[in-house]
Each structure stands twice: as structure tokens, then as C-alpha cells.
């Protein structure tokens, strides 16, 4: 359940496109945004219109907005109570690659249960442990030094973000590739979809699942608020588990892009103002990110030129008692290279399609593991389905 809560990194990708249009009506979107010192050099690694931009979108498990205010009661009720784990679970990780001309975008999802080598000397764990291990270490160090609790949390989050960025760059074989960071939580997801008036999605079959609270009919429909949250939260009772949940995320984001780039939104200053206000409540961006300048790069982008992929996996495994997804690092690196190479650049890498497999995940342990026992399930055949794009309403499980 915790993993499904934090889908909302998806929201920021399409909402950022709004800034180019919205600032003309509602003021500078840079004003009032929360920022973080994600990159140690505190500088942008690529200047818009002078090179490709690579954004890491991260969804966090949090029951408050960026100002610490609790989420609306109906959203909390959708979470089916239980104890909160704070803001340590990075359960959605998506790399968005935007070439220099800004006329297309590629979004690559990284399953949270991928069994990878974490940066920071933490060994092999699930990918979504990269943030929490570094966060916990830094927080405990600062507590022992008597640092104020609020400041200790701020610095610990920076350490977690940096470790996650480095882990993904190492996995992709591209040190220094990521030059923007956007982190959002449930508040953004809930409020942005409400402000937009819903997003069109499509289900292959009717779904009803108690853990997520989803109860939706088959076919095309519009979801918003808690309905949208239920659509993207479900992980259990899906044929391919967490990978089907990722497909839900991608289908939802494609619908979000279509809605954001529609005349109904772009020509409505009131709606633009509501959406930007919702984003500012819960989005954290890396320092020195000029949203107006960035959005200017995206003026030629339409929803049909946004494509969604998932890195290839090799099937399920049980390692140290945890259910994980096996990945081949070289395969992942070739896949990413094939999707992010600049137009005209030569590359011998041909991205393989993502596999279709089932995964049931557990939260990362606070302890570092060593030499765990391993049980591996056979790899499943690769999917031949075309990637989801922003120009269609894709039907998903």
C-alpha cells in the first residue's frame, strides 16, 4: 500500500509545461516554490536551448504538503489509515529526457523494486532504498551532533536526494546526466487533478480492489481527486503487479499531458492559477531552476510527442526474504542510451522492450544487508506492445 501512495511524481512533468503559459496570466511561477540543494555544485548541468535537459521525477510517501499541512480528510481516508513512514519512500522514479529543440520528450520509469547497487556504499538493495539509507545515516549523524530537528531533517533529505540521483546515474552508466530534480507528494496529485477537472483514462476490465480502494468500470472514463488516486494506487490483483501499476502511471500521465496542453486549460487563466497554486503546495525543485526559461523550451511540445517507457527487467526474485525485480545493468544502460541519444548521434544500442512480470514489494529495511539468500523465478517473455504516448488514451489493466 505504501508503494502505491506516492505515484505523484507524474504530476510535475506535465504541470511544468503550464508555466510558460501560466506566468503571463498569474505571475512568475518561480515565486513561492520550495527548492533543495540537490546537486553539490549547485549549478545547472545543462542550460535550456543549449543542450538536452534530463529531469528526475520522484514521488514521495508523505501525508502532508510541502508546508507541513495535513492532506484533505478524504485523501487520508483513501489511504486506509495505518502509520505514516514520513517522506522516505521514493516509490516513483521517472527520468524525463527533453532534447535541445524541446519538441519531444521521453519518460523512462524505473521500478522501485529493481535490485541494484546503491551509491554511498550501501551495497545491493531495492532501488527505492537509495534515498532512505542516506537519509537515515545523515539524520542520525546530525542528531548526535545536537543539530536542531528541523535542520537535521532538511539536511538528511538533501543527502537522500543526492544518493538517489547518484544511484540512478550509476545504473544508467551516465554520471552527471541528471540536471534537474522534481519531487512531489500526494497533495500535488490530489489537488492538481481536482484543479484540472479530471483526466481521461481507460481500463481493459472493471476493477475493484480493497487495499487501494479502486472501484471503477471498464472502458474510457474521467477520474479526478480520490478516484484518480485509486486508479494509480492499485498494485495487488493486477496480472503483472507493480509493472502494471507503472503502466497505469504512464497512462495517467499521458492523459494529464493531453489535458494540460488543451485549450480548455491553456486558455483559462483561472484554471491555470488553480493548478499552479496546487503545485506550489507540494513540489520541491532543485535549486537554480528557472521555470519560465525552461517552459519556453517546451513551446513546440504537444502531447503526441511524449513517449513513455519502462526499463527492462529479468523477472522476479526473492533475495533476503524480499520480493525484488532482477535487472541487467548493461541491458538497462543500452536501453537508456537508445532512448536518450540526441537526434543524429550514432549509437549501437537498440533498446529492448520492457519485460512483463509480477512483483510484490516490501519497504526497505533500516539495516544494510550482506550476502542474502537468493531465490529466482524464471524470466517472462518480453512485451511487444508499443509504448504509451501522450497522443492517445491507452487502455491498461
C-alpha positions as CSV (number, residue, x, y, z in Angstrom):
1,X,0.0,0.0,0.0
2,X,2.8,2.4,0.8
3,X,4.3,2.0,-2.6
4,X,1.2,2.8,-4.4
5,X,0.6,6.1,-2.5
6,X,3.4,8.0,-4.0
7,X,2.7,7.9,-7.7
8,X,2.5,11.6,-7.9
9,X,5.9,12.4,-9.4
10,X,3.9,12.0,-12.6
11,X,2.1,15.2,-12.0
12,X,5.1,17.5,-12.2
13,X,6.2,16.5,-15.7
14,X,3.1,17.9,-17.4
15,X,2.4,20.7,-15.0
16,X,5.8,22.3,-15.7
17,X,4.6,22.8,-19.2
18,X,2.0,25.1,-17.9
19,X,4.5,27.6,-16.6
20,X,5.3,29.1,-20.0
21,X,1.6,30.0,-20.5
22,X,0.5,30.5,-16.9
23,X,3.1,33.1,-15.9
24,X,1.6,35.5,-18.4
25,X,-1.7,35.4,-16.6
26,X,-1.0,34.6,-12.9
27,X,2.6,36.0,-12.3
28,X,6.0,34.4,-12.0
29,X,5.7,30.6,-11.3
30,X,9.2,30.7,-9.7
31,X,7.8,32.7,-6.8
32,X,6.8,30.6,-3.8
33,X,8.3,27.3,-4.9
34,X,10.2,25.1,-2.4
35,X,13.8,24.3,-3.6
36,X,16.6,22.0,-2.4
37,X,20.3,21.8,-2.9
38,X,20.2,18.5,-4.8
39,X,23.3,19.0,-6.8
40,X,26.6,19.5,-4.9
41,X,27.9,22.1,-7.3
42,X,24.6,24.0,-7.0
43,X,24.7,24.7,-10.7
44,X,22.6,23.5,-13.6
45,X,24.3,20.8,-15.7
46,X,22.6,21.9,-18.9
47,X,21.3,25.3,-20.0
48,X,17.9,25.2,-21.8
49,X,18.2,25.6,-25.5
50,X,21.9,24.8,-25.2
51,X,21.6,21.1,-24.7
52,X,19.3,18.3,-23.6
53,X,17.6,18.5,-20.2
54,X,17.2,15.4,-18.1
55,X,14.8,15.6,-15.2
56,X,14.4,13.1,-12.4
57,X,10.8,13.0,-11.2
58,X,10.4,11.4,-7.7
59,X,7.2,10.6,-5.9
60,X,7.4,10.5,-2.1
61,X,5.3,8.8,0.5
62,X,4.0,11.8,2.6
63,X,0.7,12.7,4.2
64,X,1.4,16.4,4.3
65,X,2.0,19.1,1.8
66,X,5.3,21.0,1.5
67,X,4.3,23.4,4.2
68,X,3.6,20.5,6.6
69,X,-0.2,20.8,6.4
70,X,-2.1,17.5,6.5
71,X,-3.8,16.3,3.4
72,X,-7.6,16.5,3.0
73,X,-9.5,14.0,5.1
74,X,-10.9,12.2,2.1
75,X,-7.4,11.5,0.8
76,X,-6.3,10.2,4.1
77,X,-9.3,8.0,4.2
78,X,-8.3,6.6,0.8
79,X,-5.0,5.5,2.4
80,X,-6.9,3.2,4.7
81,X,-5.2,4.6,7.8
82,X,-2.1,2.9,9.1
83,X,1.2,4.5,10.3
84,X,2.9,7.0,8.0
85,X,6.6,6.4,7.1
86,X,7.3,10.1,6.7
87,X,8.9,11.2,3.4
88,X,11.5,8.4,2.9
89,X,9.8,6.1,0.4
90,X,10.8,7.1,-3.2
91,X,8.2,4.8,-4.9
92,X,8.1,6.5,-8.2
93,X,11.2,7.4,-10.2
94,X,11.0,8.6,-13.8
95,X,13.7,10.1,-16.0
96,X,12.3,12.7,-18.4
97,X,14.7,13.4,-21.3
98,X,14.0,16.6,-23.4
99,X,16.3,17.2,-26.4
100,X,17.6,20.6,-27.2
101,X,14.8,21.6,-29.5
102,X,12.2,20.8,-26.9
103,X,9.8,19.3,-29.4
104,X,9.6,15.8,-27.9
105,X,10.1,14.1,-24.6
106,X,10.9,10.6,-23.4
107,X,9.9,9.4,-20.0
108,X,11.6,6.3,-18.6
109,X,10.2,4.6,-15.5
110,X,12.5,2.7,-13.1
111,X,10.6,0.1,-11.0
112,X,11.1,0.7,-7.3
113,X,11.8,-3.0,-6.6
114,X,14.8,-3.2,-9.0
115,X,17.7,-5.0,-7.3
116,X,20.6,-2.6,-7.9
117,X,23.9,-1.4,-6.3
118,X,23.1,1.7,-4.3
119,X,25.5,4.6,-4.2
120,X,27.1,5.6,-0.8
121,X,28.5,2.2,-0.1
122,X,25.2,0.6,1.0
123,X,25.5,-2.4,-1.2
124,X,22.8,-4.1,-3.2
125,X,19.2,-3.3,-2.3
126,X,15.9,-2.3,-3.9
127,X,16.2,1.0,-5.8
128,X,13.8,2.8,-3.6
129,X,16.2,2.2,-0.7
130,X,18.8,4.7,-2.1
131,X,17.0,7.7,-0.5
132,X,16.2,6.2,2.9
133,X,19.6,4.7,3.7
134,X,21.4,8.0,3.1
135,X,18.6,9.9,4.8
136,X,18.8,7.8,8.0
137,X,22.6,7.9,8.1
138,X,22.7,11.7,7.8
139,X,19.9,12.3,10.2
140,X,21.4,10.1,13.0
141,X,24.8,11.8,12.5
142,X,23.3,15.3,12.8
143,X,21.2,14.2,15.9
144,X,24.4,13.0,17.6
145,X,25.9,16.4,17.0
146,X,22.9,18.2,18.6
147,X,21.6,19.8,15.4
148,X,18.1,21.2,15.5
149,X,15.5,18.6,14.5
150,X,14.1,20.7,11.6
151,X,17.6,21.4,10.2
152,X,18.6,17.8,10.6
153,X,15.6,16.7,8.6
154,X,16.4,19.3,5.9
155,X,20.0,18.2,5.5
156,X,19.0,14.5,5.7
157,X,16.6,14.9,2.8
158,X,19.3,16.6,0.7
159,X,21.6,13.6,1.4
160,X,18.8,11.2,0.4
161,X,18.1,13.1,-2.8
162,X,21.7,13.2,-3.8
163,X,22.2,9.5,-3.1
164,X,19.2,8.6,-5.3
165,X,20.4,10.8,-8.2
166,X,23.9,9.2,-8.0
167,X,22.4,5.6,-7.8
168,X,20.3,6.2,-10.9
169,X,23.2,7.8,-12.8
170,X,25.4,4.8,-11.9
171,X,22.7,2.4,-13.0
172,X,22.4,4.2,-16.4
173,X,26.2,4.5,-16.8
174,X,25.8,8.2,-17.2
175,X,27.5,10.1,-14.3
176,X,26.3,13.7,-14.2
177,X,23.4,13.1,-16.6
178,X,20.6,14.3,-14.3
179,X,20.5,18.1,-14.2
180,X,17.0,18.8,-12.8
181,X,15.1,17.2,-9.9
182,X,11.4,17.5,-9.1
183,X,9.9,15.8,-6.0
184,X,6.1,15.8,-5.3
185,X,3.7,14.0,-3.0
186,X,0.1,13.1,-2.6
187,X,-1.1,16.6,-2.0
188,X,0.1,17.6,-5.5
189,X,-1.6,14.6,-7.1
190,X,-4.9,15.1,-5.4
191,X,-5.1,18.9,-5.8
192,X,-3.8,19.2,-9.4
193,X,-6.2,16.6,-10.7
194,X,-9.1,18.4,-9.0
195,X,-7.9,21.8,-10.4
196,X,-7.8,20.4,-13.9
197,X,-11.3,18.9,-13.7
198,X,-10.2,15.3,-14.2
199,X,-8.1,13.2,-16.5
200,X,-9.3,10.7,-19.2
201,X,-8.1,7.1,-18.7
202,X,-9.2,3.7,-20.0
203,X,-9.4,0.3,-18.3
204,X,-9.5,-3.1,-20.0
205,X,-11.7,-4.5,-17.4
206,X,-13.7,-3.2,-14.4
207,X,-11.6,-3.1,-11.2
208,X,-12.5,-3.4,-7.5
209,X,-9.7,-3.8,-5.0
210,X,-9.9,-3.2,-1.3
211,X,-6.3,-2.1,-0.5
212,X,-6.2,0.7,-2.9
213,X,-10.0,1.5,-2.7
214,X,-10.3,1.4,-6.5
215,X,-13.8,0.8,-7.8
216,X,-14.0,1.7,-11.5
217,X,-15.9,0.3,-14.6
218,X,-14.2,-0.9,-17.8
219,X,-13.6,1.5,-20.7
220,X,-12.8,5.2,-21.1
221,X,-13.7,7.5,-18.2
222,X,-12.6,10.7,-16.4
223,X,-11.1,10.4,-13.0
224,X,-10.1,13.1,-10.5
225,X,-9.2,13.6,-6.9
226,X,-9.6,10.4,-4.9
227,X,-10.8,8.5,-7.9
228,X,-7.6,9.3,-9.8
229,X,-5.6,8.3,-6.7
230,X,-7.3,5.0,-6.6
231,X,-6.6,4.4,-10.3
232,X,-2.9,4.8,-9.9
233,X,-2.6,3.3,-6.4
234,X,-3.6,-0.3,-7.2
235,X,-0.8,-2.8,-7.2
236,X,-2.5,-6.0,-5.9
237,X,-4.8,-8.2,-8.1
238,X,-3.0,-7.0,-11.2
239,X,-1.7,-9.6,-13.7
240,X,1.8,-8.1,-13.7
241,X,1.8,-6.5,-10.2
242,X,4.0,-3.4,-9.9
243,X,4.8,-3.3,-13.6
244,X,1.0,-3.0,-14.4
245,X,0.9,-0.2,-11.8
246,X,3.7,1.6,-13.7
247,X,1.6,1.2,-16.9
248,X,-1.3,2.9,-15.0
249,X,1.0,5.7,-14.0
250,X,2.2,6.2,-17.6
251,X,-1.4,6.1,-19.0
252,X,-2.5,8.6,-16.4
253,X,0.4,10.9,-17.2
254,X,-0.3,10.8,-20.9
255,X,-3.9,11.9,-20.1
256,X,-2.6,14.6,-17.8
257,X,-0.3,15.9,-20.6
258,X,-3.3,16.0,-23.0
259,X,-5.3,17.9,-20.5
260,X,-2.6,20.4,-19.6
261,X,-1.9,21.1,-23.3
262,X,-5.5,21.5,-24.2
263,X,-7.2,24.8,-25.0
264,X,-9.6,24.2,-22.1
265,X,-6.7,24.7,-19.7
266,X,-4.3,27.0,-21.6
267,X,-7.0,29.5,-22.5
268,X,-8.4,29.5,-18.9
269,X,-6.4,31.9,-16.6
270,X,-8.5,30.8,-13.6
271,X,-7.8,27.2,-14.1
272,X,-4.1,27.9,-14.7
273,X,-3.9,29.8,-11.5
274,X,-5.6,27.0,-9.5
275,X,-3.2,24.4,-10.9
276,X,0.0,26.4,-10.3
277,X,-1.2,27.1,-6.7
278,X,-1.7,23.4,-6.2
279,X,1.7,22.6,-7.4
280,X,3.4,25.2,-5.2
281,X,1.9,23.5,-2.1
282,X,3.8,20.2,-2.5
283,X,6.5,20.4,-5.2
284,X,10.2,20.5,-4.3
285,X,12.6,21.5,-7.2
286,X,16.4,21.6,-7.4
287,X,18.0,25.0,-6.9
288,X,18.5,27.4,-9.8
289,X,15.8,26.0,-12.0
290,X,14.2,28.9,-13.9
291,X,10.7,27.5,-14.8
292,X,9.8,30.4,-17.2
293,X,13.0,29.8,-19.2
294,X,12.5,26.0,-19.1
295,X,8.9,26.2,-20.2
296,X,10.0,28.4,-23.1
297,X,12.0,25.4,-24.4
298,X,8.8,23.4,-24.4
299,X,6.7,25.7,-26.6
300,X,6.8,23.3,-29.5
301,X,5.8,20.3,-27.5
302,X,2.4,18.7,-27.9
303,X,1.1,15.7,-26.1
304,X,1.5,13.3,-29.0
305,X,5.3,13.8,-28.8
306,X,5.6,12.5,-25.3
307,X,6.6,8.8,-25.1
308,X,6.6,6.5,-22.0
309,X,8.9,3.5,-21.5
310,X,9.9,1.2,-18.6
311,X,13.5,-0.1,-18.2
312,X,13.8,-3.8,-19.0
313,X,13.7,-6.3,-16.1
314,X,14.6,-10.0,-16.0
315,X,11.8,-11.4,-13.8
316,X,11.1,-11.8,-10.1
317,X,13.5,-12.9,-7.4
318,X,13.3,-13.4,-3.6
319,X,16.5,-12.1,-2.1
320,X,17.0,-12.0,1.7
321,X,13.3,-12.6,2.1
322,X,12.3,-9.6,0.0
323,X,10.5,-9.7,-3.4
324,X,12.5,-7.9,-6.0
325,X,12.9,-7.4,-9.7
326,X,16.1,-8.6,-11.3
327,X,17.8,-6.2,-13.8
328,X,20.8,-6.5,-16.1
329,X,22.8,-3.3,-15.8
330,X,24.2,-3.5,-19.3
331,X,20.8,-4.0,-20.7
332,X,19.4,-1.0,-18.8
333,X,22.3,1.1,-20.0
334,X,21.8,0.2,-23.6
335,X,18.0,0.8,-23.2
336,X,18.5,4.3,-21.8
337,X,21.2,5.2,-24.3
338,X,18.9,4.2,-27.2
339,X,16.1,6.4,-26.0
340,X,18.2,9.5,-24.9
341,X,20.7,9.7,-27.7
342,X,20.4,13.1,-29.4
343,X,19.0,13.1,-32.9
344,X,21.7,12.3,-35.5
345,X,24.0,10.8,-32.9
346,X,25.4,7.4,-33.6
347,X,24.7,4.6,-31.2
348,X,24.8,0.9,-31.5
349,X,22.4,0.4,-28.6
350,X,19.0,-0.9,-29.5
351,X,16.6,-0.5,-26.6
352,X,14.9,-3.8,-25.7
353,X,11.3,-3.7,-24.7
354,X,10.4,-3.9,-21.1
355,X,9.5,-7.3,-19.7
356,X,6.1,-8.2,-18.3
357,X,6.4,-9.7,-14.8
358,X,4.8,-9.6,-11.4
359,X,6.3,-8.0,-8.3
360,X,5.0,-7.6,-4.8
361,X,7.3,-5.2,-2.9
362,X,8.1,-4.6,0.8
363,X,9.6,-1.4,2.4
364,X,13.4,-1.3,2.6
365,X,14.9,-2.4,5.9
366,X,16.7,0.2,8.1
367,X,19.6,-2.2,8.2
368,X,22.2,-2.9,5.5
369,X,22.1,-6.5,4.3
370,X,25.0,-8.7,3.3
371,X,25.2,-11.9,1.3
372,X,21.4,-12.6,1.4
373,X,20.0,-15.9,0.2
374,X,18.6,-15.7,-3.3
375,X,15.7,-17.5,-5.0
376,X,15.0,-16.6,-8.6
377,X,11.9,-17.2,-10.7
378,X,12.2,-17.8,-14.5
379,X,12.2,-14.7,-16.7
380,X,9.0,-13.9,-18.5
381,X,8.8,-13.1,-22.2
382,X,9.3,-9.5,-23.3
383,X,6.3,-7.4,-24.1
384,X,5.8,-6.4,-27.8
385,X,3.3,-3.7,-27.0
386,X,4.0,-0.2,-28.4
387,X,5.0,2.4,-25.8
388,X,2.3,4.7,-24.4
389,X,2.2,8.2,-25.8
390,X,0.6,11.4,-24.8
391,X,-1.4,11.4,-28.1
392,X,-3.8,8.5,-27.2
393,X,-6.0,7.2,-24.4
394,X,-4.3,3.9,-23.7
395,X,-6.3,1.1,-22.2
396,X,-4.5,-0.6,-19.4
397,X,-5.1,-3.4,-16.8
